[in-house]
Amino acid sequence: MSKEKMNERIEQKKKLIEMLEEKIQERSEKNQEKLYIVEGGKDAAYNALKFITNAAEWKFSEAMGVIEANRAIKEAIANIEDGKTSEFYLKNLTLEAIYYFMTKVTGSGLGEALQFYAELLKPMSEALARAKADKDVLDKMMRDQGTLQHSIEVGASIENEDEIVKEIVNELEAELAEA
């Protein structure tokens, strides 16, 4: 490959890195503020509040997670009761906290298991899966950025470079279209 062609590729990679940095920042901010629906509406909200208020096991600084989850759930319930929405929405961080406390739950028998699954585990897991899908997109963008940066730093071509660059461009175009 000619020196001119190599410099052209490096400039293309640098431009993609800059675009990725911008999109990563935007996506990070969007993900932090995005609300995810928890199926079950008001009933699911009250089940989550009951769990956090009465059953969430915590140690030391985990108390802050219980306090913040409680605040967020009450805020979501207030939005439902005020008629602002009929759905139960939570941010990713709150979903992760509730899920973490749910991992400590123990019970006995099929009846408790079915109730726990229907009232908490299923709706929270599904909402968290949607949040995780958004996080996976961000993680891929960060990996792509690192791959491009590394190839510039070591002065090497990436295996299947043309395909990878095309894929990154397509992802960036999809991000722009989504915005």
N, C-alpha and C positions, 0 to 999 in steps of 0.2 A: 504494500500500500504506500502511495506517495506521501511525502511529508505534508503536502497541502491537504490531501484527503484526511490524514490523521488529525491535523489541526481543525479541520471542518467538523470532524466527529467529536472532538473534545469540546468545541464551542457548542455543538448541539447538546451534548451531555450537560454542560454547564447551564444552558438555558432550561433544560428539563429539570435540573436540580432546583433552580430558582423557582420555577413554576410549582414544583412539588412542595418546596418549603412554604410557599404561599397557601397552597391547598391544604397542606397538613395543619397549618395554623388555623385556617378557617374551619376545617373539619373538627379539629380538637375543641374549638370554642363551641361549635354547633353541637357536638356530642355531649359536652358538659351541660348544656342548657336544654337539650331535647327531652321532651316528656314522652314516656312510653306507656301505652295503654295496658292496664292490668284487667283482664277479662273478669266480668262479674259485677262491675259497677259499684254501687253503694254497698252491697253485701260484701264484696271482696274487700272494700276499704275498711268496713267495720271488723271483718275477720282479721285483717292485718293489724288494725289498731288494738284489738283484743289480744292478739299474740304479743305484739311489742310491749304493751302495757303490763301484761300479766305473766307471760311465759318465756320471754327472751332471756336466756342465760348469758351473763356477761362477767368479765373479770377486769378489774382495774380501769384502764382508759377506754375499754370497750363500752363503758357507760355512756360516753359521748355519742357513740353510734346509736344506742338505744334512744337517747334524748333527741338526736337529730331526726331519726326515722319517725319517732312519735310526732315531732313537729311537722314533718313533711306530710305524713298521713292525715293529720288533723287539718292541714291546709287543703289537701285534696278533698277531704270530706266537706269542708266549708264551701269549696267551689261547687261541689255537687248539690249541697243543700241550698246554696244561693241561686241555683239554676244556671250557673255559668257553663256547666257541662253535666252530662248524665253519666259520663265515664270516669273511671278511676285512673288517674295519670300520676306517674312518679318518674323522677330522674334516675339515670343509671346508677349513680352513687348510692341512692336510697335503696334501689332494688338489690344492689350488691350487699348492702348492710343487712337488709332483712333476710336475704338468702343465707348470708353467713350465720346469722342467729338461728335460722331454721335448721342448719346443718347440725346443731347441737341438740335438737329435739329427740327425745326418746318416748316411746309409748308402749302400749300393750294391746295385743290382739288386733284382729282384722277390722273391727268397728272403728277404733281410733285411727288405724292406718288409712282407711277409706276416707274418714272425715278430714284428716290432715291433708291427704292428697287433694281432695276436691276443694277444700276451703282455702288452702295456702300453697301447697307445693306446685300444683299444676298452673294456677294463674301466675304466680311469681316466676316460675321457671320459664314459661312461655314469654313473658315480658322481658326477662333477662336475656333470653335467646335473641330477641330482636335487638336489644342493646348490644349484645356481643357481636352480632352481624355488622353493626355500624363500627364497632371497635376493630373488627377484622379488616375492614376497608382501610381504616387509618393505619393499622399495622402494616398492611401490604404497601401502602404509599411510603411509609418510613423505610421498609426493606428495599423498595425500588430506589429510593434516594440514596441509601447506603451503598447499594450495588453500584450505582453510577459514580458516586463519589470515590469509592474504592478503585474503580477501574481507571479513573483519572489520576488518582494518587500513585498507583503502581504502574501507570502507563501501559496497561494491558487491555486487550479487547475482551469483552465478555463473551462466553460461549453463547451462540445464537443471538448475537448482539442486535442484529437488525430486527429480529422478531421481538426481542425484549423492549427495544426502543419503541417499536410500533405499538406494542401492548400498553406501554406507559402513556404514549400519546393518546391512544383510544380511551384510557382510563381518565386522563385529564379532560378530554373532550366531553366524556360522560358527566364528569363532575361539573363542568361549566354548564352543560345543558340542564342539569339537576338544579342548579342555583337559581 
